[in-house]
């Protein structure tokens, strides 16, 4: 059986048509190189800005094949796009760098996992630029359901989406400790999670603004938008819609230390390159 993420995204992509919307559409990022005729989703930039990873659906493979692709600095330019060395014929998707750049987190349905898709981590050697062997984060993060889109934080935790730990609806956003782990992740609560799909989160550099996607993603409907929540002394504040995007299906938010004034996201927009492009639009963190 295909994991829910693959089925849901595949169904959503079939329903998508390029539709203009009065939000900030931004611009296609690296057309023909990163953004192609495939569906490109959720780019991740290393802290030093010398490597980028992203998820791609149907690039150099079947239309529903989910892989992680990369580019890295090579002399004065960039390497040609290629699948990462740890990518397999299973699902590998939603990469995210650790704050120190020494690890990459992602989700996969490779054999030996606990559920549909589990979260894994792979080491990245800063001297050689080579990846190690991925390892499963185990039962304090992964469940019998699907875990998606991990985001490591500067204070030793991991934020991710799951439908296997209970919650408000389908996939909720959770946070787990990576050191001295608790028996179960902590649900981020009603100010963040809804009865629909809540996923594809990213954190601003100060760790106080959470941006994520939320909405309907089924065989019959695909309506997902970006939201933001600000951290307060009492916890995450009420979520607010972000007027960023150019269609009714916007996922894969991401930020870059080298480009803090822009938010990256994935959407299908008029005049785009493919089924979903990675785009960038001006963005400034909301204030309290």
N, C-alpha and C positions, 0 to 999 in steps of 0.2 A: 504494500500500500504506500502511496506517495505521502510524505509528510504534509500536514495542513498548510504550512507556509508555501510550499510549491503549488499545491492545489489552489489556494486562495489567490496567490499572485497570478497564476496562469489564468484563472477565471477573470480576474480583474483586468488583465491585459487584453483579453478577448473583448471585454466590454468597452474599453477605452477608445474614444475618438478625440482628436485634437479639438478642444473647445476653448475659445478665448474667455477670460474672466478678468474682471476689473481690478485684480490685485497686482502686486509687483511681480512681473514675469521674470525679470532678470535676463540673463544671457546664457546661451549654451556654453558649457565649459569644455574646452579642448575638442571642438567639433572634428569628427573623423578620426580622432585619436583615442580619447576617453569616451566621448559620446558618439555612438555609432548607430547602425540600423538595429542593433540588439536593444534589449532593455538594460540600461546601466543604472545602478542603484547604490546609494549610501557610500560615498567616497570617504576615505580616512587618510589624513595627512600625518606623517610622523612629526614628533615635536620639533625636530631640527629642520623640517621642511625638505628633506632630501629623498623622501620616498612617499608614494601614494598607493593606496590599495582601494579597490572597490569591488562590489558585487556585480556580476553580469549574468543575464539570463539569455541563453540562446546565442552567445557569441562563440563562433568556431565550434558549434555543437548543436544538438537538438534544441528546439525552440523553448523547451522547459528546463534545460540543463542550467543549474546554478553553480557558478564558479567564482573564485576570487582572482582578480587580475591585478597587475602592478606595473608601475614605472618607478625608476630610481635615477638619481643624478648620475650622469656619466660624462666626465669631463666638463665642458661648458654647457652641455645640454642634458637631455633626458634619454633613457633607454627606450626602445620600442616596447609597446604594451605586450605583456605575456602573462600566462597563468602562473601563479605562485608555485614554488617548488613543492609545497605540501598539498596542493590541490589534487583531488582524485576524481573518479567518475561518480562518486557520491555527491550530495549537496555540500558545498562549502560556501558560506555567504556571510554578509554583514560584518566585515572586519573592523576592528578598532584597536588603536595603539594604546599601550599603557602610558601613563604620564611621563615615565622616563625613557620611553621608546624601546625598551628591551624586550617587550612581549607584545604579541598580537592575539586578541581574543576574537572568536568567530563562532558561528554555529554550524553544525554538520549532522547528517544522518548516517555517517560512516558506521560500519559494523562494530558491535561491542558497546553501543551506547545504552542509556537507561530508558529512552523513550523515542518519540518520533525524531525530533532534532534536539541535540544537546549542545551545550556550550563547551568549547575547547580553548586551550591556550597553547601557543607555540612561541618558543624563544627566538629572538633575533640577535645574532652576534653583531655588535656595533663595529667590530674591527673588520670582519669579512663580509658583512651584509648577508650572511647565510642564515636560513631558517633551520631550526632543529626539528624534532619530531613532536607533533601535536599530542597533547594529553587531555583527557576528559576531566572536567572540574568535579565530577562525582556527585553524590546524592545530597550534598548540602546546597547545591545550586540546581542540578538537573532533576527532573521529575519523570514520571511515565508519560507526560504530555509533551508539548513542543515548547522549547525555549528559543527565543530569537534575540538578535540585535544586542549583544553585550556592550556596555560602556563602563570601563574601569574608572575609578575616581582617584583623586589625589590623597584621600584619607583611607585607602586600603579596602574599598568596597567595590562591588560590581552592581550596576543597575542593568536590568534586562527585562524582557517581556516573557510571560509564561501563561499557559492555560492549564498548567498541571498543579498549581499550588492554591487553588481556590481563588476567591476574589469577587469582583463586582460584576463581571460579565464573561466575555470570551477570553482574550488575552489582556492581562493587567501588567502594569509595571511594578517590579519588585526590586529590592536591594538586599544583597547578601554580603557578609563579611568574607574577605579572602584570607585573612589571618584570623586564627582562633574562631573558625566558623560556627555559627549557630545551627541548631537542628533544622531550621527552615528559614527561607528568606522572609523579609518584612515587606508586606504590601504597602505601596506608597499612599494609599488611602483615597477617600472620596473626592478630594480636591483635584486629584490627578486622573483616577480611573473611572471608567463609565461602563455601561452595559454593552458597549460595542468593543471593537478592537482598539487597544492602546499599545503602541509599539514604536520602534525606530527612534529612540530618544538620543539626545546629545546634550552635553553640559557646556555652558559658557566657561571661559577660562577661570572666572572667580568661583566656580562651583555653586553659584547661587541662582542660576537661571537654567531651568530644564525645558528643552524644546522637544516635542514629540508629535507623532501622528495619531489621529483618532478618527474612527468612523466605521462605516459598513464595508465589508469586503467578503462578498458571497458570490455564488454562481449567478445570481440575478442582479446584483447591484454592486457598484464600486464607487463609494463617495467617502473620501478620506481627506482631512485637512490638517494643517499644522496648528499646534497650540503651544503656549508657554506658561510656565508657573515660576513664581519667584519664591525662594526660600526665606522664611521668616523665623523668628525665635520659637514660634509655635509649630513649625513644620512647613511643608509646602503649601503655598497659598492657592486660592482658586485659580483654575486654569483659564486662560484667555485666548481667543482665536488670534492667530497671526495673519495679517493681510499680505501673505507672501505665497506666491504660486501663480499658476496660469491655467489651471484645470481643476476639475472636481476630484482629482486623485493625486495627492501630493505626499510623498513619503521620503525616507532616507535623509533626514536632516543631518548636517555635519558642519563643523567649524574648523578653521585653520589658525594656528598661532601666527602664521606669517600674513594672514589676510583677515584680521579680526573684524573689519567693517562689513564683511559679507557672510551671508548664510548660504550654504550649499544644500541642494535638495534635488529630488528626482521627480519629474513630471512629464506628461505627454502634452505638448503645446503646439499651436499652429507654427508651421515652419521649422519644426524640429528635425533631428537627425534620424530618429528611430522610434521604437515602441515606447521607450522612456529615455529621456536625456538627463544627464546631470547638469544642473543649472546653478548660477550664483546670482544673488540679489543683495542690494544694500540692506544692512540690518544693524540695529543698535539695541543692546540689551534693555529690556524694560526696567524702569526704576520703581522703587517702592512708592 
